[in-house]
Amino acid sequence: MPLTTLRPGWLRVLLAAELVFAVLVAGGLWLLREQALAAEARMLDALADAMARQAERSLDIGQVVLTTTTDELARGIMPATGPQVTAVLRERARLLPGYRAISIFGADGRRLATSRDSTADLPTSVAERDFFAAAQQEGPPRLFLSEPYIASGDGLPAIGVSMGWRDAADRFAGVVVLVADPDFLAGGPARLARDRDVQQALLRPSADGRSLMPLAPRQAQAVPEALRQALGPPKEGARAPGARRSQGVDGLLVATAPLRPYPLLQAVWREEGAVLSSWSELAWLVGAFVLAMLAVTVAVGWRMAREQLHVEALQQRLTRARKLEALGHLAGGVAHDFNNVLAALVGFGEMARQAAADGSRQARHLDHVLQAAERGRQQVERILAFSRGQPRHSVSFALQPLVQEVLDHLAGAMPAAVQLQSSLQAPALAVRGDPTATYQAVMNLCTNALQAMTEGGLLSVSLDALQLSRPQQAYDEILPAGRYLRLQVQDTGLGMGPDVVAHLFEPFFTTKGRQGGSGIGLAVVHGVVKDLGGAIDVNSAPGRGSRFTLWLPVCDDPPEDRAIERQELPQGQGQTVLVVDDDPALVELAEDLLAELGYEPRGTVSAQAALQALRDDGQAFDLLLTDEVMPDMTGTTLAREARALRPGLPVVLYSGYGGDDFEARAAQAGVSAVLRKPLTTRELALALQRVLRASLQS
């Protein structure tokens, strides 16, 4: 589907769908995050419980050995000293994994027996140890874990797992101690934890009972203080709390399991960053993908919006162009009919004025009639110029002298409250077109600017040359790159709103109401600029004046002299001219003008009658003078058929409105010259002389 077929509503739906998708993705990622943390929590919980159960088994084995030994001592089955005791102790120590030695101490704390091979460096008394003091307390014997200490025998850290024993009279008789490494309770699960960057520690209550301390001194730095404070001392017989995020330490995932019935707590923890490393990579990838999708959608939407605006602008220009073209055809048709009336009025009025005596009342009346006809002729010329159907004489001419001529003409009739400011900086550059129509277009722009400044102001006219390196948007079309003359006419008058500017160049559109204005002037300007190959642009706002800019392509041909030669009218030599026009008055007028110029006219109002005359005696006619727009046959068709009947017959075609490609169609039909209505005696005389002379030379 082309981008231009998508409407803005589809774009909004697409953006909304992608935002919903982004929200769903974010929710899915958050769910995956929580699932990853929950899965890790379950693993840590299982690991902590497994490590606690293994530590319990180690302590249970030690308790069995201590209970058996103390019971044998209390019942006298086993003596407290002697080689027999030493052998038994060594055998039992060999069967206990994780324990380094087993020793028996008397009621005074002095050593009675031990499983060690050498006793030279061993302490002779443990009366100061915490496990000895605990054993002296009243009550049934129970297992006690001492604080870590440095063993004097080998200088290594150790803890004592002890139990007191009493004689037959239930008096304190001493203590039996299993000496072990501080981390003797860590087994296979601990190694597994280290392999997975999981940290663990076996904790016991501190001396003040307010926090937990690691059982192994080497783990004192590994366990965060805030974690020990947050966990609190274990409660005897309590169930494992399971994995939880510590409230005292951010970024940790913690699982704990108590050792029942011992006052120990197995803690396992892992950093959340390590747990979520894989999830973070996935989140970055998915987030980057979603952001890329959103970026692409925004970029596509921006492009679609630009293309939509461009298409709408093109559609508006096309609609405006079609509207102007349709109105131009309508205006051209109306102007053609009105021109026929003016042609008879001007022609017969001139002949009547020539017959009237100068200074007579009749002459004055005819002068007023001719002046009114001239104003009507100017209006018709404006309509025909807008319609772009009338033939125009195209020459290369310098634009600056023409603009200066307009300004000189305006200077004498400008209101006192209006100032004129001009800046003309292109004296040698020329354009190609009709200088008379161009003069009229510039005059129309300046006149409209003066009329817009009802209370005075500044009229600025500037002319300069510019090189456009790339296409530029104008009012209703795009200017191609190239070299242009830029003519600007600016006023400080009332200005116009967008609703007025949109209809500005339509024929008969005016903002002057009943106070004047035919609505043709700017339409004529638009048509003239088109004929010059240029474009027009408008900048205006209510209360801020208006600026009209004409972009006219520079012509490289040297300017031609457009001065009108003053010479006598050439006369005919009695040549016979066949005149064809559907208006009898114009046929009569043409016959009178041709007779005065020395020709022999033969007129008819029917193209078919003219063809029949050529069939009857084609050699009797030296030239065919015909109108273009006729009901039974066009002038170009008549010319083509007439030349088929009378090869080489010169044809002069005249029209007030010939339609599109009028000159091209006339040339293809073999027309020798094209004139425009209303005919003047000079134009007709010169055209007939030129055409007949060329016919004789050929």
VMD Tcl script that draws the C-alpha trace (Angstrom):
set ca {
  {0.00 0.00 0.00}
  {1.48 3.38 -0.93}
  {2.23 5.65 1.97}
  {0.07 8.40 0.52}
  {-3.04 6.18 0.72}
  {-2.79 5.97 4.52}
  {-4.84 8.62 6.24}
  {-3.78 10.27 9.53}
  {-6.37 8.14 11.37}
  {-4.53 4.98 10.36}
  {-1.31 6.53 11.61}
  {-2.86 7.29 14.98}
  {-4.20 3.73 15.20}
  {-0.75 2.37 14.32}
  {0.96 4.52 16.94}
  {-1.63 3.56 19.55}
  {-1.18 -0.13 18.71}
  {2.58 0.16 19.06}
  {2.24 1.98 22.37}
  {-0.05 -0.79 23.62}
  {2.48 -3.31 22.34}
  {5.27 -1.46 24.16}
  {3.24 -1.49 27.39}
  {2.57 -5.22 26.99}
  {6.25 -5.86 26.32}
  {7.21 -3.83 29.40}
  {4.68 -5.81 31.45}
  {6.02 -9.06 30.05}
  {9.59 -8.06 30.87}
  {8.56 -7.14 34.42}
  {6.81 -10.50 34.77}
  {9.93 -12.29 33.52}
  {11.97 -10.32 36.04}
  {9.73 -11.34 38.90}
  {9.73 -14.94 37.70}
  {13.53 -14.96 37.53}
  {13.76 -13.58 41.09}
  {11.16 -16.07 42.31}
  {12.99 -18.99 40.68}
  {16.27 -17.87 42.20}
  {14.57 -17.46 45.58}
  {13.28 -21.02 45.42}
  {16.76 -22.27 44.53}
  {18.34 -20.31 47.39}
  {15.69 -21.56 49.79}
  {16.36 -25.16 48.77}
  {20.10 -24.62 49.02}
  {19.87 -23.05 52.49}
  {17.63 -25.87 53.69}
  {19.97 -28.54 52.26}
  {23.00 -26.92 53.87}
  {21.17 -26.61 57.21}
  {20.10 -30.24 57.12}
  {23.65 -31.39 56.39}
  {25.00 -29.26 59.23}
  {22.32 -30.74 61.48}
  {23.48 -34.25 60.58}
  {27.07 -33.36 61.43}
  {25.99 -31.92 64.77}
  {23.69 -34.88 65.41}
  {26.63 -37.29 64.90}
  {28.73 -35.22 67.29}
  {25.91 -35.18 69.82}
  {25.59 -38.96 69.64}
  {29.32 -39.37 70.26}
  {29.29 -36.86 73.11}
  {26.19 -38.38 74.68}
  {27.65 -41.90 74.48}
  {30.99 -40.81 75.92}
  {29.52 -38.80 78.78}
  {27.12 -41.62 79.61}
  {29.93 -44.17 79.72}
  {31.98 -41.87 81.95}
  {29.02 -41.23 84.28}
  {28.23 -44.94 84.63}
  {31.89 -45.90 85.06}
  {31.91 -48.08 81.97}
  {34.84 -46.12 80.62}
  {37.55 -44.66 82.83}
  {38.42 -40.97 82.45}
  {42.15 -41.58 82.11}
  {44.54 -44.18 80.90}
  {45.71 -45.81 77.68}
  {42.35 -47.56 77.16}
  {40.49 -44.25 77.07}
  {43.01 -42.77 74.70}
  {42.58 -45.66 72.27}
  {38.79 -45.37 72.40}
  {38.92 -41.61 71.86}
  {41.25 -42.00 68.88}
  {38.97 -44.60 67.29}
  {35.93 -42.42 67.75}
  {37.73 -39.28 66.39}
  {38.77 -41.27 63.32}
  {35.12 -42.06 62.57}
  {33.95 -38.46 62.93}
  {34.28 -36.45 59.66}
  {35.05 -32.76 60.14}
  {36.31 -33.09 63.75}
  {40.01 -32.79 64.57}
  {40.07 -34.31 68.08}
  {38.04 -35.39 71.11}
  {39.22 -34.60 74.68}
  {38.02 -35.23 78.24}
  {38.50 -32.59 80.94}
  {37.89 -32.98 84.66}
  {35.85 -30.89 87.07}
  {38.80 -28.53 87.60}
  {39.22 -28.03 83.86}
  {42.41 -30.01 83.59}
  {42.84 -32.43 80.69}
  {42.32 -36.07 81.56}
  {42.50 -37.72 78.11}
  {42.66 -36.78 74.39}
  {42.74 -38.41 70.98}
  {45.70 -36.32 69.85}
  {49.02 -38.08 69.27}
  {51.09 -35.37 70.97}
  {50.03 -33.53 74.05}
  {53.16 -31.50 74.68}
  {51.70 -28.26 73.32}
  {48.11 -28.79 74.41}
  {46.66 -26.64 77.21}
  {46.48 -28.47 80.54}
  {43.32 -26.58 81.63}
  {40.21 -25.23 79.83}
  {38.63 -23.70 82.89}
  {38.51 -20.31 81.12}
  {36.73 -21.57 78.01}
  {33.07 -20.68 77.52}
  {32.10 -24.29 76.89}
  {33.53 -25.27 80.35}
  {31.44 -22.60 82.04}
  {28.34 -23.71 80.14}
  {28.89 -27.34 81.19}
  {28.92 -26.38 84.89}
  {25.35 -25.09 84.73}
  {22.60 -27.08 86.40}
  {20.33 -29.24 84.30}
  {20.61 -32.21 82.01}
  {23.66 -32.35 79.78}
  {23.19 -30.66 76.41}
  {25.35 -29.90 73.41}
  {27.11 -26.54 73.41}
  {28.99 -24.73 70.58}
  {31.75 -22.50 71.80}
  {32.94 -19.20 70.39}
  {35.69 -19.59 67.82}
  {39.17 -19.53 69.31}
  {42.76 -20.21 68.31}
  {43.83 -23.66 69.38}
  {47.11 -23.54 71.33}
  {48.08 -26.99 70.08}
  {48.32 -26.16 66.35}
  {47.60 -22.43 66.27}
  {44.56 -22.93 63.98}
  {41.05 -21.49 64.45}
  {38.75 -23.94 66.18}
  {35.42 -24.25 67.92}
  {34.44 -26.63 70.66}
  {31.37 -28.83 70.45}
  {31.00 -29.92 74.07}
  {28.78 -31.64 76.59}
  {29.23 -31.85 80.40}
  {29.20 -35.13 82.32}
  {28.25 -35.92 85.88}
  {29.18 -38.72 88.26}
  {26.79 -41.22 89.86}
  {25.93 -38.68 92.57}
  {24.92 -36.16 89.85}
  {27.87 -33.91 90.63}
  {29.68 -32.03 87.88}
  {32.58 -34.22 86.90}
  {33.93 -32.51 83.76}
  {33.32 -31.90 80.06}
  {33.87 -33.82 76.82}
  {34.89 -31.63 73.86}
  {34.94 -32.27 70.11}
  {37.45 -29.88 68.51}
  {36.51 -28.85 64.93}
  {37.29 -26.29 62.25}
  {34.91 -23.28 62.36}
  {33.56 -24.14 58.89}
  {33.34 -27.90 59.51}
  {29.59 -27.76 58.97}
  {29.90 -26.60 55.35}
  {29.68 -29.50 52.91}
  {28.76 -30.17 49.30}
  {25.97 -27.53 49.03}
  {28.43 -24.85 50.13}
  {30.82 -25.77 47.33}
  {27.92 -25.71 44.91}
  {27.01 -22.24 46.17}
  {30.52 -20.92 45.61}
  {30.46 -22.25 42.04}
  {27.35 -20.13 41.32}
  {28.61 -16.85 42.88}
  {26.32 -17.58 45.82}
  {27.63 -16.62 49.24}
  {26.74 -18.46 52.42}
  {27.50 -18.39 56.11}
  {26.46 -20.27 59.23}
  {25.40 -17.66 61.79}
  {25.06 -17.79 65.54}
  {23.79 -15.23 68.07}
  {26.29 -12.59 69.14}
  {27.39 -12.21 72.76}
  {24.74 -9.59 73.43}
  {22.10 -11.68 71.62}
  {21.03 -8.74 69.39}
  {22.52 -9.89 66.10}
  {24.06 -12.84 64.35}
  {27.75 -13.50 63.91}
  {29.37 -15.90 61.45}
  {30.43 -19.12 63.01}
  {33.70 -19.04 61.04}
  {35.88 -15.97 61.77}
  {37.07 -15.82 58.19}
  {33.50 -15.05 57.10}
  {33.24 -12.02 59.37}
  {34.05 -9.63 56.49}
  {31.97 -11.53 53.93}
  {28.68 -11.17 55.82}
  {27.37 -7.57 55.69}
  {26.65 -6.15 59.11}
  {23.29 -4.85 57.97}
  {22.38 -8.36 56.82}
  {23.17 -9.82 60.25}
  {21.14 -7.08 61.95}
  {18.22 -7.58 59.57}
  {18.03 -11.34 60.01}
  {18.04 -11.22 63.82}
  {18.86 -14.14 66.10}
  {17.26 -17.47 65.26}
  {14.47 -18.82 67.38}
  {14.83 -22.33 68.57}
  {12.49 -24.66 66.74}
  {11.40 -22.00 64.26}
  {10.81 -22.96 60.65}
  {12.99 -21.60 57.89}
  {11.65 -18.20 56.77}
  {12.49 -18.94 53.17}
  {14.04 -16.63 50.60}
  {13.43 -12.96 51.08}
  {14.92 -9.64 50.12}
  {16.69 -8.23 53.11}
  {15.23 -4.94 54.32}
  {18.63 -3.86 55.56}
  {20.68 -4.49 52.43}
  {19.57 -3.36 48.98}
  {20.24 -5.52 45.99}
  {20.51 -8.86 47.84}
  {18.36 -11.95 47.54}
  {18.57 -13.85 50.87}
  {17.40 -17.29 52.03}
  {17.76 -18.64 55.58}
  {17.19 -21.97 57.31}
  {17.62 -22.62 61.09}
  {19.38 -25.69 62.41}
  {16.91 -27.45 64.69}
  {17.30 -27.56 67.67}
  {20.63 -25.71 67.60}
  {20.92 -21.89 67.91}
  {22.35 -21.58 64.42}
  {21.05 -20.09 61.20}
  {22.18 -21.04 57.73}
  {22.13 -17.95 55.45}
  {22.56 -18.00 51.66}
  {22.48 -14.83 49.52}
  {23.18 -13.62 46.04}
  {23.25 -10.18 44.42}
  {20.16 -9.34 42.38}
  {22.37 -7.97 39.60}
  {23.91 -11.39 39.10}
  {20.48 -13.01 39.23}
  {19.10 -10.61 36.61}
  {22.12 -10.48 34.30}
  {20.49 -12.65 31.63}
  {17.19 -10.85 32.06}
  {18.95 -7.49 31.72}
  {20.50 -8.52 28.41}
  {17.10 -9.68 27.16}
  {15.45 -6.48 28.41}
  {18.02 -4.33 26.59}
  {17.51 -6.28 23.37}
  {13.72 -6.17 23.56}
  {13.73 -2.53 24.64}
  {16.03 -1.61 21.77}
  {13.75 -3.46 19.36}
  {10.63 -1.74 20.66}
  {12.31 1.67 20.58}
  {13.51 0.98 17.06}
  {9.96 0.03 16.06}
  {8.60 3.21 17.60}
  {11.32 5.27 15.92}
  {10.55 3.68 12.55}
  {6.85 4.30 13.07}
  {7.44 7.93 14.01}
  {9.76 8.37 11.00}
  {7.25 6.71 8.68}
  {4.46 8.76 10.19}
  {6.44 11.96 9.74}
  {7.13 11.03 6.14}
  {3.49 10.12 5.61}
  {2.42 13.44 7.08}
  {4.81 15.30 4.79}
  {3.65 13.33 1.77}
  {0.04 13.85 2.74}
  {0.59 17.59 3.05}
  {2.42 17.57 -0.27}
  {-0.39 15.61 -1.94}
  {-3.02 17.92 -0.49}
  {-1.05 20.94 -1.69}
  {-0.78 19.40 -5.16}
  {-4.49 18.63 -5.15}
  {-5.28 22.19 -4.13}
  {-3.04 23.55 -6.89}
  {-4.57 21.15 -9.41}
  {-8.10 22.12 -8.34}
  {-7.17 25.78 -8.55}
  {-5.58 25.30 -11.97}
  {-8.60 23.41 -13.29}
  {-10.90 26.04 -11.90}
  {-8.88 28.81 -13.51}
  {-8.79 26.88 -16.78}
  {-12.55 26.33 -16.76}
  {-13.22 29.94 -15.90}
  {-10.73 30.97 -18.56}
  {-12.62 29.06 -21.24}
  {-15.87 30.61 -20.04}
  {-14.36 34.08 -19.97}
  {-12.85 33.55 -23.41}
  {-16.19 32.59 -24.88}
  {-17.90 35.59 -23.35}
  {-15.10 37.87 -24.51}
  {-15.32 36.52 -28.06}
  {-19.01 37.37 -28.35}
  {-18.49 40.76 -26.75}
  {-15.54 41.41 -29.02}
  {-17.70 40.95 -32.07}
  {-19.96 43.70 -30.76}
  {-16.97 45.94 -30.01}
  {-15.47 45.28 -33.43}
  {-18.54 46.62 -35.17}
  {-18.86 49.48 -32.69}
  {-15.23 50.57 -33.06}
  {-15.06 50.05 -36.82}
  {-18.26 51.83 -37.77}
  {-17.67 54.45 -35.07}
  {-14.26 55.32 -36.55}
  {-15.76 55.64 -40.04}
  {-18.61 57.79 -38.70}
  {-16.11 59.97 -36.83}
  {-14.08 60.47 -40.00}
  {-17.24 61.61 -41.78}
  {-18.24 64.04 -39.01}
  {-16.95 67.60 -38.98}
  {-14.39 68.36 -36.26}
  {-15.90 70.34 -33.42}
  {-19.46 69.42 -34.29}
  {-21.90 68.06 -31.76}
  {-21.98 64.77 -33.70}
  {-18.19 64.49 -33.51}
  {-18.25 65.03 -29.73}
  {-20.87 62.34 -29.31}
  {-18.91 59.91 -31.48}
  {-15.74 60.65 -29.49}
  {-17.53 59.65 -26.29}
  {-18.79 56.50 -27.98}
  {-15.28 55.60 -29.16}
  {-13.84 56.28 -25.68}
  {-16.40 53.95 -24.10}
  {-15.67 51.37 -26.78}
  {-11.95 51.67 -26.04}
  {-12.59 51.02 -22.34}
  {-14.65 48.02 -23.31}
  {-11.89 46.85 -25.61}
  {-9.38 47.07 -22.77}
  {-11.65 44.96 -20.57}
  {-11.99 42.39 -23.34}
  {-8.23 42.33 -23.77}
  {-7.89 41.63 -20.05}
  {-10.37 38.77 -20.26}
  {-8.66 37.33 -23.32}
  {-5.27 37.71 -21.72}
  {-6.51 35.75 -18.74}
  {-8.02 33.05 -20.93}
  {-4.65 32.63 -22.69}
  {-6.51 31.80 -25.86}
  {-5.77 34.90 -27.86}
  {-2.63 34.99 -29.99}
  {0.15 37.17 -28.63}
  {3.21 38.58 -30.28}
  {6.21 37.22 -28.36}
  {9.47 39.17 -28.46}
  {12.53 39.59 -26.29}
  {12.38 42.90 -24.40}
  {14.12 44.53 -21.46}
  {11.90 44.49 -18.40}
  {13.43 47.37 -16.41}
  {12.58 50.16 -18.95}
  {9.03 48.85 -19.10}
  {8.68 48.91 -15.29}
  {10.21 52.39 -15.21}
  {7.66 53.52 -17.79}
  {4.86 52.26 -15.52}
  {6.34 54.10 -12.53}
  {6.70 57.32 -14.53}
  {3.08 57.04 -15.57}
  {1.96 56.48 -11.96}
  {4.06 59.31 -10.53}
  {1.88 62.00 -12.09}
  {-1.41 60.56 -10.77}
  {-0.33 59.22 -7.37}
  {-2.22 60.44 -4.27}
  {-0.34 62.88 -2.06}
  {-0.56 60.54 0.95}
  {1.24 57.71 -0.90}
  {5.00 57.55 -1.29}
  {6.71 55.66 -4.09}
  {9.97 53.80 -3.49}
  {11.70 51.91 -6.30}
  {14.85 49.82 -6.62}
  {15.46 48.59 -10.18}
  {18.74 46.68 -10.55}
  {18.46 44.67 -13.78}
  {18.84 47.16 -16.66}
  {20.33 44.78 -19.23}
  {18.30 41.62 -18.65}
  {15.40 40.66 -20.88}
  {12.36 38.39 -20.85}
  {10.38 36.91 -23.72}
  {6.70 37.67 -24.15}
  {4.25 40.38 -25.08}
  {5.56 43.75 -23.82}
  {2.14 45.39 -24.07}
  {0.50 42.69 -21.92}
  {3.43 42.83 -19.48}
  {3.05 46.60 -19.20}
  {-0.63 46.11 -18.45}
  {0.11 43.44 -15.82}
  {2.63 45.64 -13.97}
  {0.22 48.57 -14.16}
  {-2.57 46.40 -12.70}
  {-0.40 45.35 -9.75}
  {0.63 48.92 -8.97}
  {-2.93 50.24 -9.38}
  {-4.29 47.57 -7.00}
  {-1.59 48.46 -4.48}
  {-2.57 52.16 -4.62}
  {-6.23 51.29 -4.18}
  {-5.42 49.15 -1.13}
  {-3.85 52.15 0.65}
  {-7.00 54.19 1.22}
  {-5.36 56.30 3.94}
  {-1.94 56.57 2.37}
  {1.18 54.50 2.76}
  {4.28 53.31 0.93}
  {4.36 51.64 -2.49}
  {7.62 49.72 -3.02}
  {8.64 48.34 -6.41}
  {11.88 46.37 -6.80}
  {13.48 44.43 -9.62}
  {16.55 42.21 -9.36}
  {18.01 38.99 -10.76}
  {18.30 35.74 -8.82}
  {19.70 32.30 -9.54}
  {17.56 29.52 -8.03}
  {19.73 26.50 -7.32}
  {16.76 24.27 -6.54}
  {13.00 24.26 -7.19}
  {10.93 26.72 -5.18}
  {7.26 26.72 -4.28}
  {5.19 29.62 -5.64}
  {1.46 30.40 -5.36}
  {0.10 27.58 -7.52}
  {3.12 25.78 -8.93}
  {6.76 24.89 -8.34}
  {9.43 27.02 -9.99}
  {12.23 24.96 -11.56}
  {15.83 25.89 -10.87}
  {17.24 28.58 -13.14}
  {17.90 32.29 -13.56}
  {14.97 34.64 -12.94}
  {14.05 38.30 -12.82}
  {12.20 38.97 -9.57}
  {9.71 41.83 -9.66}
  {8.15 42.72 -6.31}
  {5.25 45.14 -5.77}
  {4.57 45.76 -2.09}
  {2.11 48.04 -0.28}
  {1.31 48.91 3.32}
  {-2.43 48.78 2.81}
  {-5.26 46.73 4.25}
  {-3.85 43.31 3.44}
  {-5.79 40.10 2.83}
  {-6.63 36.94 4.72}
  {-6.03 33.36 3.52}
  {-9.65 33.00 2.39}
  {-9.22 35.95 0.01}
  {-5.77 34.92 -1.23}
  {-7.13 31.48 -2.17}
  {-9.47 33.08 -4.77}
  {-7.31 36.03 -5.73}
  {-6.60 35.12 -9.36}
  {-10.06 33.86 -10.25}
  {-11.76 35.98 -12.92}
  {-14.51 38.29 -11.69}
  {-13.44 37.81 -8.07}
  {-13.18 41.19 -6.33}
  {-13.18 42.57 -2.79}
  {-14.21 46.07 -3.85}
  {-17.94 45.36 -3.94}
  {-20.07 47.98 -5.61}
  {-17.36 50.63 -5.36}
  {-15.66 49.38 -8.50}
  {-13.49 46.65 -9.86}
  {-14.32 44.03 -12.45}
  {-12.30 41.25 -10.89}
  {-10.30 40.82 -14.11}
  {-7.06 42.64 -13.30}
  {-5.27 39.99 -11.23}
  {-6.59 37.22 -13.47}
  {-4.92 39.06 -16.37}
  {-1.70 39.35 -14.37}
  {-1.79 35.61 -13.70}
  {-2.28 34.85 -17.41}
  {0.48 37.23 -18.52}
  {2.96 35.73 -16.06}
  {2.08 32.25 -17.33}
  {2.69 33.38 -20.92}
  {6.09 34.71 -19.87}
  {6.96 31.24 -18.53}
  {7.08 32.45 -14.93}
  {5.10 32.22 -11.73}
  {3.55 34.53 -9.19}
  {3.59 34.43 -5.41}
  {1.59 36.35 -2.80}
  {2.34 37.24 0.81}
  {-0.37 39.10 2.69}
  {-2.01 39.39 6.08}
  {-4.87 41.59 7.32}
  {-3.55 44.97 8.45}
  {0.01 44.24 7.26}
  {-0.19 44.98 3.55}
  {0.53 42.73 0.58}
  {3.54 41.75 -1.52}
  {3.20 40.32 -5.04}
  {6.31 38.65 -6.42}
  {6.67 37.87 -10.13}
  {9.30 35.28 -11.10}
  {10.11 35.70 -14.80}
  {12.76 33.54 -16.54}
  {15.63 35.50 -18.06}
  {15.86 35.42 -21.88}
  {19.35 35.27 -23.38}
  {18.26 36.84 -26.68}
  {19.02 40.57 -27.07}
  {16.00 42.88 -26.53}
  {14.11 44.00 -29.62}
  {13.04 47.56 -30.32}
  {9.33 47.79 -29.60}
  {8.84 51.30 -30.93}
  {5.89 51.66 -33.29}
  {6.83 52.79 -36.71}
  {4.90 55.76 -38.06}
  {4.27 55.21 -41.74}
  {1.55 55.44 -44.35}
  {-0.80 52.50 -44.66}
  {0.07 50.21 -47.59}
  {-2.60 50.05 -50.28}
  {-3.80 47.11 -52.28}
  {-3.76 46.73 -56.06}
  {-7.33 45.59 -56.49}
  {-6.73 42.01 -55.30}
  {-9.88 40.05 -54.54}
  {-10.28 39.08 -50.90}
  {-12.84 36.48 -49.80}
  {-14.19 37.56 -46.36}
  {-15.92 34.95 -44.11}
  {-17.53 35.80 -40.74}
  {-20.74 34.57 -39.16}
  {-21.61 38.15 -38.06}
  {-23.05 40.17 -40.99}
  {-22.03 43.45 -39.37}
  {-18.41 42.36 -39.21}
  {-18.54 41.18 -42.82}
  {-19.80 44.60 -43.83}
  {-17.15 46.30 -41.72}
  {-14.36 44.19 -43.25}
  {-15.63 44.94 -46.76}
  {-15.60 48.69 -46.08}
  {-12.07 48.58 -44.60}
  {-10.75 46.47 -47.48}
  {-12.34 48.78 -50.05}
  {-10.67 51.80 -48.42}
  {-7.33 49.99 -48.56}
  {-7.66 49.32 -52.30}
  {-8.87 45.73 -52.31}
  {-11.91 44.11 -53.89}
  {-13.83 42.40 -51.07}
  {-16.37 39.61 -51.45}
  {-18.06 38.75 -48.15}
  {-20.16 35.85 -46.89}
  {-21.51 34.71 -43.51}
  {-21.23 30.98 -44.35}
  {-18.12 28.85 -44.56}
  {-19.92 26.44 -46.85}
  {-20.78 29.30 -49.20}
  {-17.13 30.31 -49.25}
  {-16.06 26.78 -50.17}
  {-18.65 26.68 -52.90}
  {-17.31 29.94 -54.34}
  {-13.82 28.43 -54.40}
  {-15.12 25.34 -56.14}
  {-16.84 27.49 -58.73}
  {-13.86 29.71 -59.48}
  {-10.94 29.34 -57.08}
  {-8.54 31.39 -59.18}
  {-10.79 34.43 -58.81}
  {-9.60 34.98 -55.24}
  {-6.16 36.23 -54.18}
  {-6.60 35.86 -50.39}
  {-8.95 34.36 -47.80}
  {-9.75 36.48 -44.68}
  {-11.79 34.45 -42.15}
  {-12.92 34.40 -38.54}
  {-11.94 31.39 -36.39}
  {-15.06 30.77 -34.31}
  {-18.10 30.14 -36.53}
  {-21.11 27.86 -36.00}
  {-20.83 25.62 -39.07}
  {-17.05 25.37 -39.41}
  {-13.96 26.76 -37.70}
  {-11.63 29.07 -39.54}
  {-8.72 26.60 -39.36}
  {-10.88 23.87 -40.93}
  {-12.02 26.30 -43.62}
  {-8.43 27.26 -44.36}
  {-7.39 23.61 -44.72}
  {-10.27 22.78 -47.11}
  {-9.87 26.04 -49.05}
  {-6.18 25.35 -49.70}
  {-7.14 21.87 -50.83}
  {-9.46 23.41 -53.42}
  {-7.11 26.26 -54.28}
  {-3.50 25.22 -53.49}
  {-1.25 28.10 -52.43}
  {-4.16 30.37 -51.46}
  {-2.93 32.84 -48.77}
  {-5.09 32.77 -45.61}
  {-5.33 35.44 -42.91}
  {-7.14 34.23 -39.78}
  {-8.52 36.57 -37.10}
  {-10.19 35.76 -33.81}
  {-10.97 37.17 -30.41}
  {-10.58 33.75 -28.78}
  {-9.05 30.76 -30.49}
  {-8.80 28.32 -27.64}
  {-5.82 26.14 -26.67}
  {-2.95 25.77 -29.16}
  {-4.64 28.21 -31.54}
  {-1.47 29.33 -33.32}
  {-0.22 25.74 -33.72}
  {-3.51 24.61 -35.24}
  {-3.54 27.61 -37.55}
  {-0.02 26.88 -38.78}
  {-0.88 23.24 -39.45}
  {-3.87 24.37 -41.52}
  {-1.60 26.54 -43.72}
  {-2.65 29.94 -42.31}
  {-0.23 32.68 -43.34}
  {-1.02 35.23 -40.60}
  {-3.07 35.45 -37.44}
  {-4.75 38.67 -36.24}
  {-6.85 39.42 -33.21}
  {-10.14 41.20 -32.82}
  {-11.15 43.95 -32.96}
  {-9.29 44.59 -36.19}
  {-7.52 47.90 -36.73}
  {-6.92 49.34 -40.15}
  {-3.13 49.38 -39.66}
  {-2.91 45.76 -38.50}
  {-5.08 44.59 -41.40}
  {-3.18 46.61 -44.02}
  {0.25 45.44 -42.89}
  {-0.83 41.81 -42.63}
  {-2.36 41.76 -46.11}
  {0.70 43.40 -47.64}
  {3.09 40.93 -45.92}
  {1.08 37.84 -46.86}
  {0.48 38.82 -50.52}
  {4.13 39.76 -50.99}
  {5.26 36.39 -49.59}
  {2.76 34.63 -51.88}
  {4.16 36.35 -54.99}
  {7.76 35.52 -53.99}
  {6.93 31.84 -53.56}
}
mol new
graphics top color blue
foreach p $ca { graphics top sphere $p radius 0.5 }
foreach p [lrange $ca 0 end-1] q [lrange $ca 1 end] { graphics top cylinder $p $q radius 0.2 }
display resetview
